[in-house]
Amino acid sequence: MVASAPRPARSRVRLTTETSDIAPETTTIRSLDWDRDRFDIEFSLENGTTYNSFLIRGEKTALVDTSHAKFRELYIDALNELIDPQEIDYLIISHTEPDHSGLVRDVLELNPEITVIGAKVAIQFLENLVHQPFKSKIVKSGDRLDLGNGHELEFVSAPNLHWPDTIFTYDHKTQTLFTCDAFGMHFCDDHTYDEDLDILEAEFRQYYDCLMAPNARSVLGAIKRIKELPEITTIATGHGPLLRYNLEELVGRYQDWSQTQAKATTTVGLFYVSGHGYGDRLTQAISTGITKTGVAVEVLDLRIAEPQDVRELVELCSAIVLGMPPQSGEGAENAAAAIGTILAAANSKQNFGLFEVGGGNDEAVYPIRNRFREVGLVEKFEPIKIEAEPTEAIYQLCEESGTDLGQWLTRDRTVKQMKAIDNELDKALGRISGGLYIITAKKGDISSAMLASWVAQASSEPLGVSIAVAKDRAIESFLHVGDRFVLNALEEGKYQTLMKHFLKRFAPGADRFADVTTYPATNGSPILADALAYMECEVVSRMECSDHWIVYSTVTAGRVAKADSLTAVHHRKVGNHY
């Protein structure tokens, strides 16, 4: 396995902006968040992130998206250096997530005459966001806006990528497609474009897995629509570098990954109200957990959902996950009607799970829980309660609840595979023995662990190991590029207690280290006191292998407790499971 190229060093400057021309009469304002180490729960960031905004100047001028509110002064200064805000005619809102629309109100204060362009839902959301009257124009797929000088903008509907109000914008003159979140990544450096794919592809994949995989069918729909456009030479993303050098390759990866996800025979319908409480982030965490297991997720916003769409999704899915909608206010009436539709269309062969979103006026979870039970649905995880701002532990609970649900839904398939032992090749492969190890990891206040046997030394200079980790293991989210962990080797003849402990099925969010003696490594991860040896590791690269990730890590420190003892060895009979 070839390690990724060295990562660029982080800047000591926390927030900066830079501008550059990316096409005729087209300029980007990149807000560089160099030191941001987390973006929601899904992303532990090693290279910060960027928020990209764009200025298109024809006879009329359009601004595509703004930036995060933390860049208020820097962004407005950069904008004023490029143009007098009074000369901006249109503000195009790709979607209303605050990291892209956080300065809409500020721009409108500079020029109240700007016409805001967006999807119907986006305009509705903005009315509650900016709290001031503004001119607006609703657009849908196929609609065009002529700025003059050849800059004819065509809009492409792209709902759920990854907010329900997302639109793409295509400039026919420059062949540039503005996509906001889609095809982006959390990566911050001085390069405007995707010149070096080697240092980008891990972040590109992680970003897809967390944000786009739960909406794979929507991704495929958007790709189909953009293929109807003329040639695209640049994809101007909302995060990370713009795509120009590897555009075809990376769009192709989106399509391949989404086709694989959409082919899943099992689907979970996830219903919530966007923009209410912490529902968006909690929904993402649950979705991430589900998709790890190879189960598809279809997300539907109850605020705008049509009854037919709700009914069709319920009839399609094997399980229903519902985030508590508001009892009153915007979206409450439509959400209440949608819940009635869900209950009417559900059947006793389906499973369900519920979670609060911390919106302050959430529907009470237990009455709705009882209504689902009365219909005959089987609850697969305890209701997730939100009593304050969600912590990392809550988000981990959400992800693990999703994974537990996905594993339950695929149990029959898994058992069938494990019972298929008649194949002589399976039996031969099973004769490959391995050691017994426990991987332990910690990020912030959350930790995880996994019993592992598919471990091997992979390099000598630098010292490195490879570990095969199933995609649906909870610890997988702790083993991305840049993450650190401890590899604990178990001792022959004295491994049974630890093996038994870490083999048991933990409830979502449960402490893996209860009643286990540990002490901290220099990288912060737990070292098992009863391990034969330990190695401190840092993830350098990952390679996808069907249902597993091969994680290559350098070893930075280690120690043997008993020099004369041997590593425990694991022998199997078949090769199709551990």
N, C-alpha and C positions, 0 to 999 in steps of 0.2 A: 504494500500500500504506500502510495506517495503522499507525504504530508503536504498540507496547504502551504502556500507561500507565506513568508513572515507578514504579520499584520502591521499596518502603519502605526506609529506611535501616536498616542492621544495628545492633543494640544492642551496646554495649561490654561488657555482661555476658554471660559465656560460657554459663552454665547457670542457668536459672531454672525455677520451676514456677508454675502458676496453676491455680486451681480455679473452676469455674462450674457452675451448675445448667443442664442442657440439657433437662430434662423433669421431671414430677412425681417426686419421690424419686429422681432420677437426676442424678449429679454427675460431671463429668469432671475428672481430674487430668492436665493437660497438662505434659509435661516438654519445655521449649523449649531446643533446642540451637542457639543463635543463630549461632555462628561456625563450625560444622562445614562444611568446604569440600569434602568428598568422602564419599560413602556407597557403599562398595564401589567397584568399578572403573567401574560403569555411570554413576555420577552425579558430575559436578562441580557442587557445590552453590553457588548464588549467594545463596540465602536460608536456609541452614541447614536444619533439619528439626525435627519434633516427634515425641514418642512419647506416645500417648494411652491413658490407662487410665480405667476407668469404675466407678462405685459405684452399685448399684441397691439401694434399701432398701424392702422390703415388710415382712411379718411376719418374714421371714428376709432376710438380706443377701447379695448376691453382688458380688464384685469381678471385673470383666472385664479380664484382662491386667494386667501390671505395667509395668515400664519398663526402660530400659537400665541396666546396672550402674553406669555413670558417675554416675547420679542417685541412688545409694543413700541418702545422708543426706537430700538434698532431698526425694526421693519419700516416704521413710518419715515425715519430719516433716509433709509435706502430708497423708499418709494419717492420721496420728495426730490432726491438727487436725480432720479430718472425722469420725472414728469411732474408738472403741476397737477395735483389731484383734481382741480377744476376741469381739466381736460379729459378726464376719464368718463366715458359715456356708459359703459356697462361693467358690472361686476358679476362674473359667472361663478356660480356656486356648484362645484362638483358634488359635494355633499356637505351636510351641516355638522359633522363631527367637529368638536371644538379645536382640535389641533390644526384644522384647516380654515375654520370660520371664526376663530377666536378674535379676529380684529375687524370683522365686518362692520360692527357698530362704529369703530374708530374711523374707518374709511368713509362711511356714510356721514359722519359728523364733518369730515373735511369737505365732502361734496354731497349734499342732500339730493342733488338732481340726478345722481347715478341711477340707472335702471338695473335692478337685480334680476339676473337670469337664472332659472333653476327648474327642477321638476316640481310638480304640484305639491308634493309632500314637503320638499325642501323649503318652498316659500311659506308654507304653513308653519313649519318648525321655526323659521327665522322670525316670523311675526312675534313669537313668544320669546325669542332670544334677544332681539335688539330693542324691544319695547319702544319703538318709535315708528311713525309712518314712513314708508318708502315706496318708490316706484318699483314695479315688478313686472316680469313677463314669464309666463309658464311655458316650458318647452317639453317636447317629447321626441321620441326617435324619428329621425327624418326631417325635423324642423331645421331651418337655416337662418343664420344671421349674417348679413353682408356688411362688413366693416369698410369696404372699399379698398382700392389698390390691390385687388385680387384676393384679399383675406375674407373668403366666404367660409363661415363656421357652420359645421353640421353637427347636430347633437345626436348622441346614441344613448338610449336608455340602458342602464346597467344596474338594476336594483339588486340589493343585498351584497354589493362588492365595495365595502362590506356593510354599508348602511342602506336602508330601503329607498333612500332618495337619490342614489348615485346616478350621475350622468357622465358620459365621456364627451369630449369636444374635439372635433377634427377640423384642422385648418387646411382647406384645399390648396392654398398657395404654397405653404411650407411643408405639406405632407406630415404634419406633426399631430399626434394624437395625445390629448391631455387626459390622463386616466385617474388622477388622484391616488387612491390606495392601491388599485389593481396594478400588478407587475412591479410593485415597489419593494423596498426592503429597508430595514433600519441599519443604516451604515453611513458614517460621517467621515469624510476626508475632503481634501482640496480638489479632487477630480470631479468635474461636472458629469462625466459620462462613465460608462461601464467598460473602461479599457481592459481591466484585469479581472477576468471571470474567476480565476482561481481564488482570489480573496473575497469574492462576493457570493459564490454559489451557496455556501452554508447558510448565510443570512437570508438569501433569496428563498431557499427551501423552508427554513423555519418560519418565515413570514407567511408563505403560502399555507403551510400546515396549520398555523394558528388562526389565520383570518379568512382564507379563501376555501380551504378544504371543506368546511361545513356548508358551503354554498356552491358545491361543485357543479351542480346543474345550472346555476345562475352564471358561473364562469363560462361554461360551454355555450350558453345562450349569448353572452356578450361577445365571445370570440367569433361566433357565427355572424353576428351583426357587424363586427369590425372587418371581417373578411369581405364584406360587401362594399367596403369603402375602396377608393383608389389606393395606390401604393402608400404605405406608411414607412417613412424613413427614420422617424424619431418617436419614441414613446416618452412623453414628459410626465414622469411620475410625481406623486405628492411626497414621497419619502425616498431618500437615498439617491443614487446616481440616475441620470436619465439613460434610457436604453437606446443605443445607436449601433455599437459594435457587435453586440450579441443579441440583437432584437429578435431575429427569427428563431434562434436557439431557445431563448427564454420563453417566448410565447408558446413555442412547441412544447416546452416542459409543462407549462400551465395546462395545455390541452391534454397531454398524456396523463398527468397526475389526476386531472378532473375526470377524464374518461374512466380511469381505474376506479375512482371513488364513486362515480355515478353508476357503475356496473354492480355495485354492492346489492345483494339480494335483500338485505335487511335495512330498514330505514327507521329513524327516530324523528318524529315531528316535535319541534321545539317552538313553543309559542310564548311570546312575551310582548311587552310594550316598549318600544325603543324610546330612549330619552327619559325614562321614568326610573328614578332612584339610581341604583348601580346595576340595573338590569342588563345593559349592554355588555359590561365587563364580565358579569357573572355568567351570562349566556355564552360568551366566548370561551370561558374556562370549561363549562360543562361540555360544549361542543368539541373542544379540543380533546377532552377525555374520551368522548364517544368515538371520534374518528380514529383514534389510536388503534381501536379494535377492528378496523375494517368495516365498521357500520356507517352507513351514510346518515347525514343529518340534513333535514330541511327546516330552515328557520322561517317563521312567519310572524310579522308584526301585527298584533291584534288591534292596534290603533287604526290601521288602514285596511285590514284584511277583509276581503269579500267573502260572504257566506259560502259560495261555491268553492272558493280556494281552500277555506278551512275544511269543508266536508271532504274534498278530494284528498287532502293531505292526511286527515285522520283515517280514511279508508285505506290509504296506501301504507301507513306506518305500522310497525310492530310495537312501538311504545310511544307514549306521549309525555313530554316534559313541559311543565307550565310554570312560568314566572308570574307571581301574583301581580295583577294589574291594579291601577288606582281605583278606589271606590267612587271618586268624584273627579270632576275636572275633565280636561281634554282627553279624549280617547276612552273614557270610562264606559260610556254607553255602548260604543261599538265593541269594546272588549267583553263586556258582560254578555252581549248577544253572541259573540264568538264562542265564549265558554259554553253557552247553551247549545250551540251547534256542535261543539266538540263532544259534549256528553250525549247528544242525540245520535251522533254517528259512531261513537266508540262501541267496542264489543268486549266481552269477557276474556277473549284470547290475548288482549293487549295488556301491556304493563304501563306503569306511570310513575312519575316522580315530580315533586313540587319544590319550589324555592321562593323565598321572599326576596325582594330587591331593595328593601330599605328606602322606599320612596316616601315614607311618612304617613301615607294614607293607603297602604296596600290593602287589598282584600284579605280578610282573615284566612289563613291557610287551612285551618282544621275543618271548617264547614265545607270548603271545596274538596278537601281530602275525603270527607265522608260521602260526598256526592259521587266521586270517582269510584269509591268502594261499593256504593249502592248499585252502580252500573255493572259491577263485577270485575273491574280492572284490578290487577295485582300490583301493589306498591313495591318498588325495587330499591329505593333508598329513602331513608328518613327525611322528612321535610327539612330543608336547609333554612335556618332562621338567621335573620340579619337584624341585630339589635343596635349596631353602631356601624361606622365606616368599616367596610370589609378589610380584614388583615390578610397577609400572605397565607396564613393558615386557613382562612375561609375560602380563598381562591383555590388552594390545594384541595380542600374538601370538595369543592365543586368539580374540579377536574377528576379526582378519584371517584366521585359518585358517577360521573359520566362513564368512566372506564369500567366500573363495576357493572353498570347497566349494559354496556356494549358486550362485555364478556358473558353476561347472562344470556343475552340474545343470541350469541354465537356458540353457546355451550354444546348444542347438538352436533354442530359441524366439527367442533374441536374434539369431542369424544369419538366421533366417527373416524377422524384422522388418526387418533391415538390407537384405535382398535385395529387399524389396517396394518397388521404385522405379518401378513403372509408373504410379503414381497421380500425375496432374498437380498436385494440391494439394501432395503431398509435394515435388515438384520446385520449385513456386513458393515454398513455405515455406523451402526450402533456399537461396533467393536472399537471405535475410536474413543479412547478414554481421555478424561480430563481431570484436573485437580478440583478441589472444592474451595470456593472463595466467597466472601461476602463483601459486596460493594457498599460503602457507606458514603453519604454525601449530605451537605448542609448548605442552604442558601438563606441568608438572613436568619429568620426565626423558624424556618421549616427544614425538615430533614427527611431522609428516605434511606432505604436499604434494600438489597436484593441478594439472594443466594445465586451464585454463578458458577458454571463449570466450563463454559466455552470461552476460556481465557488462554492466551498464548503470548510469549515474548515475540515482538514484531520487528524490533530493530535494536542494534547495539550502539550506534552513534547517530543521534542520541539514544539513550536507553528508552525503549518504548514497549508498550503492550497493546494488544488488540483484545477487545471484548465484544462478544455478540450479545446484543440486548434486544429482546422481543419488543416490537413497536408498542404493544399494549401494556408494558410494565410501567408502573407508576414512576419509577426512578428515571425513565427515559428523559423526562423533562429536566432532569438534573445533569444530563450528560451531553450538552450541546458544546460547540466549539468555545473554548475559553473557560468552561466550567472545571472545577476541581473536585476531587473525590479521593477516598482511600480504598485501596484494594487490600483486604484482609485475607491471608492464607490460613486455612484451618488445618489442625494437626491430626495426623493419622491416629486413630484410636480414641481421640478425645473431641470429636467434632459433633457428636450426636445431639448434644443439648442445643448448641447454637444452630445447627441445621434444622432441628425440629422447630425452634422458635421462629426462624426466618422463612420457613416453608409454609407456615400457617397463613390462612387467608385473613388479612387485616381489613377491618371495616374502614370505609372512606374517612380519611383524616386522622386515623388512629396513630398513636405514637409507636413507631417500630422498635424503639429502644427501651420500652418499659421493662424493668427487671433485668436489664442487661448492663453490665459494667463497661463503661467506656471512658476514654479521656481524649481531649482534643488534639488533633494534629496541627501542625503549623499552618496548614491551609484551611483550618476551621472545621473540617469534617471529623466525625467520631472514629476513633481507633478502638477496636474491640480488645478489651483487656485479656481475653482468653485466646486471642489469635496466636498462631505460631509465628507469623511475621506480618508486617504491614508495609505498604508502598504508597506514598503520596503521589498523585497523578494529576495531570492537566490535559484536558481534551484538546487535541490538535486538529483532527479531521474526523469526518463520518462518511461511511459508504453505505448506501442503501442496498440491501440484499433481501428482496421479497418481503418476508414477514419480520425481518430483523434489521437492526442497524449494526454495522461493524464500527466500533468506536476505537480509534487509534489515539493513544495518549502517551505523552512523555512521562517518565518517572523521575521525580525531583528529589525524593528522599525515601528512606526506608530503614527497617531494622528487623533483625531476627531475634526472637525471644529465647528459643532453644536451638542451639547450633546442631545438636545431634538428632533432632526429631525430623520426621518426614511430612511432606504435604499430604493431606488426605486425598485419595483418588476416587473418582466417580466412574463406575462401570454401568453401561446401559445394555439393553438387549436389542433395541431398535433405534434407528436414527431419526424418526419423525417427531420425537419430543424428548424433553430432558430426562 
